[in-house]
């Protein structure tokens, strides 16, 4: 699930949440490599039977939003 928010400064942000198995492949490789510990924790919890969700955000330029 995703939502786009425009704050009172005009900054547009896309927030996305989903299962770690769905989100991880969609995250930029550089960012994913910097956050491997987070993904490892989520994977570990999932293996233990817990439902895991990852929350991501991305800033969007006005041109892309329009």
N, C-alpha and C positions, 0 to 999 in steps of 0.2 A: 504494500500500500504506500502511496506517495501523496504528498501535499506540497503545494507551492505557496510560499508566504512572502509578502512584500511588507517590510517594516516601515516605520515612519521616516526613516532616512532614505528610503527608495531602494534599499538592498533587497534583491530577490533571491530567495533560498529555496532549494528543493530538499525536502526531508523524505527519506525512504526508510521503511522498516520491513523486515522479513526474516525468514529463516536463514541461519548462517550458510546453509548449503545453497541457497538461492542468491544471496547477496555477494558472497565471496567471489564468485567468478565475474561479477559485474564491476568490481572495484578495480580501479587503476592499479597496474602491477606495482608501481613505485610506492603507492600508498599502502597496498596490501602487504608488501614486504616490510614496511615500517610498522605495521600493526599485526604482525604474525602472532605475537604473544596473545593478543585479544582473540584472534581466530582459534588459536590453540586451546584457550580456556573454553570458548564456546563449544568446540569440538569435543573436548573432554566431558563437559556437562551433558552434551547430547548423547555421548556413549554411555553415560550413567543413567540415561532415561529421562533427563530433564528436557523440556521444550526450551529452545533458545531462540532469541530474536536479536538481530543486529540493527542498530539505528545509524544511518548515514546522512550526511548533508553535503550539498554542493551549491556553491554560489553560481547564479545564472546571470549572464549579461542580458540587458534589456532586448537587444536584437534577437537573441535566441528565444527569449520568453514570448516575444511578439510573433 
